[in-house]
Amino acid sequence: MLRDDSAERAAEPPPPAPSADNRASFMIAAIAVLAMLAVTGVVLAVRSVGDADDSRAARGYQGEIDATESFRAVAFDPDGTWLFAATGSSVEVRHPVTHRRDGAVFAVGAPVSAMAISPDGRRLVTVSDDNAIRVWDVATRQPVGEPLVADGLRRAFSIAISSDGTLLAAAGDGGTALWNLAGREFVGLLAGINGSHSSVAFSPDGSRIATGDTGGGTVTLWNTKTRQPDGEALVAHDPGAPINALAFDHSGTLLADGSGDFIANVWNLVTREHTQFTGNELQPIHSVILSDDGRTLITASLNAVRIYDVPGVAQVGQVFVKDGSDDCWDVALSPNGDTLAVIRDHRIQFWSLAAARK
């Protein structure tokens, strides 16, 4: 027979309620546990940041400049002493090591999309969103005359100055316009095959000008004196792809291009043969740098800055991979060939090319 002990259980006294002292002890213990968890989280976060910093330092990271507004263009002066950085509607001059700002800004009045510095460091030329090409006195930070104009050029995208400082070239809708920089006289227009040019570069000796078509996927070489094409166009990209960037090596024998079809080429201008560099993960290349000796190619897209060994046709380094919204907008290499300045939205990061090239 089953025993019914419900009456006995009902008669059992309830367990004692915790005392005030016990409740306080429980609360103190809980707070202590939460505090330990918080400290552990902070330690892990600090360790993670430290590990990330160590990893970046091992890849050549040398610090950065931070600003409230995004940077859009960057360039070293001819001896590498100063860095010119376009942010907001002005251009700042910064020291690449101490990061301090030098003197007044160039008050452009509109966001700068491209800029170039004369070989003697005395003139800065800017292209801005108000479609103005302005020449600036670097010493006074004031404009030299009114903005430049040219018949046939409606808007500029890219600018370059010849190595002797005499000629300024601006590529854009309608072709590439040329001016005498000192006298500001319009020299002539290099007509675009497809109506416009998206990039321009002078050969180191100034004898040739390279232009990239906006929609033709071609690069044209021009004789600077005659302003006529020098041979057939260089064709290696998709027909509709813009040539966004061009760069010569120091000898003028090699020419690098970067395109909207995610590919960069290095051309041998003697043989007119090219070597193709890929791996940009469906991102248009908007900047290219070719080292003076022609052995290193640097490409920049929004998602990455990659380093290639040209003779080996291989990627040998990468200083930036997209994290969050920090897109790459422009890059510059110091004249000594060691320091890369990389714009990542509102920051400019500095990297040692020798350390990153591994």
PAGU-395154 format. One line per 10 residues: for each residue z, x, y of C-alpha. Coordinates in Angstrom, 1 decimal. Each point is the difference from the previous one (the first is absolute). Layout:
<rs>
Z,X,Y ~ ...
</rs>
This chain:
<rs>
0.0,0.0,0.0 ~ -0.9,1.3,3.4 ~ 2.8,0.7,2.4 ~ -0.1,-1.6,3.4 ~ 1.6,2.5,2.4 ~ -1.3,-1.5,3.2 ~ 3.4,-1.2,0.9 ~ 1.4,3.5,-0.4 ~ -2.8,1.5,2.1 ~ 0.7,-2.6,2.7
3.6,1.0,0.0 ~ -0.9,3.7,0.6 ~ 0.6,1.1,3.6 ~ -3.0,1.0,2.1 ~ -0.7,3.7,0.6 ~ 1.8,1.3,3.1 ~ -2.1,0.1,3.2 ~ -0.6,3.5,1.3 ~ 2.5,1.1,2.6 ~ -1.0,0.9,3.6
0.6,3.7,-0.9 ~ -2.4,-0.3,-3.0 ~ -2.7,-1.7,2.2 ~ 0.3,2.8,2.5 ~ -0.3,2.6,-2.7 ~ -3.2,-1.7,-1.3 ~ -1.5,-0.1,3.5 ~ 0.8,3.7,0.6 ~ -1.5,0.9,-3.4 ~ -3.2,-2.0,0.8
-0.3,1.6,3.4 ~ 0.4,3.4,-1.5 ~ -2.7,-0.7,-2.5 ~ -2.4,-1.2,2.7 ~ 0.8,3.0,2.1 ~ -0.7,2.4,-2.9 ~ -3.3,-1.8,-0.6 ~ -1.0,0.3,3.7 ~ 0.9,3.7,0.0 ~ -2.0,0.5,-3.1
-3.0,-1.8,1.5 ~ 0.2,2.1,3.2 ~ 0.2,3.2,-2.1 ~ -3.0,-1.0,-2.1 ~ -2.0,-1.0,3.1 ~ 0.9,3.3,1.7 ~ -0.9,1.9,-3.1 ~ -3.3,-1.9,-0.2 ~ -0.8,0.9,3.6 ~ 1.0,3.6,-0.6
-2.2,0.2,-3.1 ~ -2.9,-1.5,2.0 ~ 0.5,2.5,2.8 ~ 0.2,2.8,-2.5 ~ -3.2,-1.2,-1.6 ~ -1.8,-0.3,3.4 ~ 1.3,3.5,1.1 ~ -1.4,1.5,-3.3 ~ -3.4,-1.5,0.9 ~ 0.1,1.5,3.5
1.7,-2.7,2.2 ~ 1.1,1.6,3.3 ~ 1.4,-3.0,1.9 ~ -1.3,-2.7,2.2 ~ -0.2,-1.7,3.4 ~ 1.0,-3.6,0.4 ~ -1.0,-2.4,2.7 ~ 0.5,-3.7,0.8 ~ -3.8,-0.6,0.1 ~ -2.6,0.9,-2.6
-2.0,3.2,0.4 ~ -3.8,-0.2,-0.3 ~ -1.5,3.4,0.6 ~ 1.3,3.6,-0.3 ~ -1.4,3.5,0.9 ~ 1.3,3.5,0.3 ~ -0.9,2.1,3.1 ~ -2.2,3.0,-0.6 ~ 2.9,2.5,-0.6 ~ 2.2,-2.5,-1.9
2.8,0.2,2.5 ~ 0.0,-3.7,0.8 ~ -0.9,-3.3,-1.8 ~ -1.7,-2.8,1.9 ~ 1.0,-3.4,-1.3 ~ -1.4,-3.4,1.1 ~ 2.5,-2.8,-0.1 ~ 0.0,-3.3,1.8 ~ -2.3,0.4,3.1 ~ 0.8,3.6,0.6
-0.3,3.5,-1.5 ~ 3.2,2.1,-0.5 ~ 0.1,3.8,-0.3 ~ 2.6,1.1,-2.6 ~ 1.1,3.3,-1.4 ~ -0.9,0.1,-3.8 ~ 3.3,1.8,-1.0 ~ 2.6,-1.3,2.4 ~ -1.7,-3.3,0.5 ~ 1.0,-0.1,3.6
-2.3,-1.7,2.5 ~ -1.5,2.2,2.7 ~ -0.5,-1.4,3.5 ~ -1.5,-3.3,1.0 ~ -2.2,-2.1,-2.2 ~ -3.7,-0.7,0.5 ~ 0.1,-3.5,1.3 ~ -3.3,-1.3,-1.6 ~ 0.8,-3.7,0.5 ~ -1.5,-1.1,-3.3
0.6,1.0,-3.7 ~ -1.8,3.3,-0.8 ~ -2.3,-0.1,-3.1 ~ -1.3,3.6,0.1 ~ 0.5,3.2,2.0 ~ -1.1,3.6,0.2 ~ 1.3,3.1,1.8 ~ -2.3,2.6,1.6 ~ 0.1,3.5,-1.6 ~ 1.7,1.5,3.1
2.7,-2.7,-0.2 ~ -0.6,-1.2,3.6 ~ -1.7,-3.3,-0.7 ~ 1.0,-3.0,-2.1 ~ -2.6,-2.7,-0.7 ~ 1.1,-3.5,-1.2 ~ -1.8,-3.0,-1.3 ~ 2.0,-3.2,0.4 ~ -0.2,-3.7,-0.9 ~ -1.2,-0.9,3.4
-3.2,1.8,-0.9 ~ 0.7,2.8,2.5 ~ -0.7,3.7,-0.5 ~ 2.4,1.9,2.2 ~ 0.3,3.7,0.8 ~ 3.5,1.3,0.8 ~ 1.3,3.1,1.6 ~ 2.6,1.3,-2.4 ~ 2.1,1.8,2.6 ~ 0.4,-2.9,2.4
-0.3,-2.8,-2.6 ~ -2.4,-1.8,2.4 ~ -3.5,-1.3,-0.6 ~ -3.0,2.1,1.1 ~ -2.3,-2.5,1.8 ~ -0.9,-3.4,-1.2 ~ -0.7,-0.9,-3.7 ~ -3.2,1.4,-1.4 ~ -3.0,-2.3,-0.5 ~ -3.3,0.4,-1.8
-3.1,-2.1,-0.2 ~ -0.3,-1.5,-3.5 ~ 3.6,0.7,-1.1 ~ 2.0,-3.2,-0.1 ~ 3.2,1.0,-1.7 ~ 1.2,3.4,-1.4 ~ 1.8,0.5,-3.3 ~ 0.1,3.8,-0.4 ~ -0.1,3.0,2.4 ~ -0.5,3.7,-0.3
-0.2,3.0,2.3 ~ -2.2,3.0,-0.7 ~ 1.7,3.4,-0.8 ~ -1.0,1.5,3.4 ~ 1.4,-3.1,1.8 ~ -3.3,-0.9,1.8 ~ -1.0,-3.1,-1.8 ~ 1.8,-3.3,-0.8 ~ -1.4,-2.3,-2.6 ~ 1.1,-3.7,-0.5
-1.3,-2.0,-3.0 ~ 0.0,-3.7,0.0 ~ -2.1,-3.2,0.4 ~ -3.5,1.2,1.0 ~ 0.2,3.6,-1.3 ~ 1.7,3.1,1.3 ~ 0.1,0.8,3.7 ~ 0.2,3.6,1.3 ~ 1.5,1.2,3.3 ~ 0.5,3.3,1.7
3.8,0.1,0.0 ~ 0.5,2.2,3.0 ~ -2.4,-1.8,2.3 ~ 0.3,-3.5,-1.7 ~ -3.8,-0.4,0.0 ~ -1.5,-2.2,-2.7 ~ -2.4,2.2,-2.1 ~ -1.5,-2.5,-2.5 ~ 0.4,-2.4,-2.9 ~ -0.5,0.7,-3.7
-1.3,-3.4,-1.2 ~ 1.6,-1.4,-3.2 ~ -2.2,-0.8,-2.9 ~ 1.8,-3.2,-0.5 ~ 0.9,-0.6,3.6 ~ 3.4,1.8,0.1 ~ 1.9,3.1,-1.0 ~ 3.6,-0.1,-1.3 ~ 0.7,3.7,0.0 ~ -1.1,3.3,1.6
0.7,3.7,-0.3 ~ -1.3,3.2,1.5 ~ -0.9,3.1,-2.1 ~ 2.3,2.9,0.9 ~ -2.9,1.9,1.7 ~ -1.0,-3.2,1.9 ~ -3.6,0.1,-1.2 ~ 0.2,-3.2,-2.0 ~ 1.7,-3.4,0.3 ~ 0.8,-2.1,-3.0
0.1,-3.8,0.3 ~ 1.0,-2.6,-2.6 ~ -1.6,-3.4,0.0 ~ 2.1,-3.2,0.3 ~ -1.8,-1.9,-2.6 ~ -2.6,2.2,-1.6 ~ 2.1,2.3,-2.2 ~ -1.9,3.0,1.4 ~ 0.8,3.2,2.0 ~ -2.5,1.4,2.5
-0.1,3.5,1.3 ~ -1.3,0.5,3.5 ~ -1.3,3.1,1.9 ~ 2.3,0.2,3.0 ~ -2.6,1.3,2.4 ~ -2.9,-2.2,-1.0 ~ 2.1,-3.0,-0.9 ~ -2.3,-0.6,-2.9 ~ 0.9,-0.4,-3.7 ~ 0.3,3.3,-1.9
-1.5,-0.9,-3.4 ~ 0.3,-3.1,-2.1 ~ 3.2,-2.1,0.1 ~ 2.7,0.8,-2.6 ~ 0.3,-3.0,-2.3 ~ 2.8,-0.3,-2.6 ~ 1.9,-3.2,0.8 ~ -0.5,-3.7,-0.5 ~ -2.7,-1.4,2.4 ~ 2.5,-2.2,1.8
2.9,2.4,0.2 ~ 1.0,1.5,3.4 ~ 0.5,3.8,0.3 ~ 3.4,-0.1,1.6 ~ 0.7,3.8,0.3 ~ -1.8,3.4,0.1 ~ 1.2,3.6,0.0 ~ -1.6,3.4,-0.1 ~ 1.5,3.2,-1.5 ~ 0.2,3.0,2.2
-3.4,1.5,-1.1 ~ -1.8,-3.3,0.6 ~ -1.5,0.2,-3.5 ~ 2.2,-2.8,-1.4 ~ 0.4,-3.5,1.3 ~ 2.5,-2.6,-1.3 ~ -0.4,-3.7,0.4 ~ 2.2,-3.0,-0.7 ~ -1.2,-3.5,-0.5 ~ 0.8,-3.6,-0.3
-1.1,0.1,-3.7 ~ 3.2,1.9,-0.8 ~ -1.9,3.3,-0.6 ~ 0.0,3.4,1.8 ~ -2.8,2.6,-0.3 ~ -0.2,3.6,0.8 ~ -3.6,1.0,0.8 ~ -1.5,3.4,-0.3 ~ -2.3,-0.1,3.0 ~ -2.2,2.9,-1.2
-0.8,-1.6,-3.4 ~ 0.7,-3.6,1.3 ~ 1.9,-0.7,-3.2 ~ 3.3,-1.7,0.0 ~ 3.2,-0.2,-2.1 ~ 1.7,-3.3,-0.3 ~ 3.8,-0.5,0.2 ~ 1.5,-3.3,-1.2 ~ 3.5,-1.4,-0.8 ~ 0.7,-1.9,3.2
0.9,-3.3,-1.9 ~ -2.4,-2.4,1.7 ~ 1.1,1.0,3.5 ~ -2.6,1.0,2.7 ~ 0.4,3.7,1.1 ~ 0.5,0.1,3.7 ~ 0.7,3.7,0.6 ~ -1.1,3.3,-1.6 ~ 1.0,3.6,0.7 ~ -1.8,3.0,-1.4
1.8,3.3,0.1 ~ -1.6,2.9,1.9 ~ -0.8,1.8,-3.3 ~ -1.4,-3.2,-1.5 ~ 2.2,0.1,-3.0 ~ 2.3,-2.9,0.8 ~ -0.9,-3.6,0.7 ~ 2.5,-2.5,1.4 ~ -0.8,-3.7,0.0 ~ 2.1,-2.8,1.5
-0.1,-3.7,-0.7 ~ 2.6,-2.6,0.8 ~ 1.7,0.5,-3.3 ~ 0.0,3.8,-0.5 ~ -0.8,3.5,1.3 ~ -1.5,2.0,-2.8 ~ -0.8,3.7,-0.2 ~ -2.9,1.3,-2.1 ~ -1.2,3.5,-1.1 ~ -3.6,0.0,0.9
-1.3,2.7,-2.4 ~ 1.9,-1.5,-2.9 ~ -0.8,-3.6,1.0 ~ 3.5,-1.1,-0.8 ~ 2.9,-1.6,1.8 ~ 2.8,2.5,0.5 ~ 2.5,-1.8,2.1 ~ 1.1,-3.2,1.7 ~ 2.3,-0.3,3.0 ~ 0.1,-3.7,0.5
0.0,-3.0,-2.4 ~ 0.4,-3.4,1.5 ~ 3.6,-1.4,0.0 ~ 0.7,-3.2,1.8 ~ -2.1,-0.6,3.1 ~ -0.3,3.7,1.1 ~ -3.7,0.3,0.1 ~ -1.7,3.2,0.9 ~ -2.1,-0.2,3.2 ~ -1.0,3.6,0.8
0.5,3.6,-1.0 ~ -0.3,3.4,1.7 ~ 0.2,3.5,-1.3 ~ 1.5,2.8,2.2 ~ -2.4,2.8,1.0 ~ 1.8,2.5,-2.3 ~ -0.9,-2.3,-2.9 ~ 3.6,-0.5,-1.3 ~ 1.5,-3.2,1.6 ~ -1.3,-3.5,-0.5
1.0,-2.7,2.4 ~ -0.2,-3.4,-1.6 ~ 0.3,-3.3,1.9 ~ 1.9,-2.7,-2.0 ~ 0.3,-3.0,2.3 ~ 2.8,0.9,2.5 ~ 0.6,3.4,-1.5 ~ -1.8,3.4,0.0 ~ 0.9,2.1,-3.1 ~ -0.5,3.7,-0.2
-0.9,1.7,-3.3 ~ -0.7,3.5,-1.1 ~ -3.5,0.1,-1.4 ~ 0.7,3.1,-2.0 ~ 3.0,-1.7,-1.7 ~ -1.8,-3.3,-0.5 ~ -3.1,1.7,-1.5 ~ 1.2,0.7,-3.5
</rs>
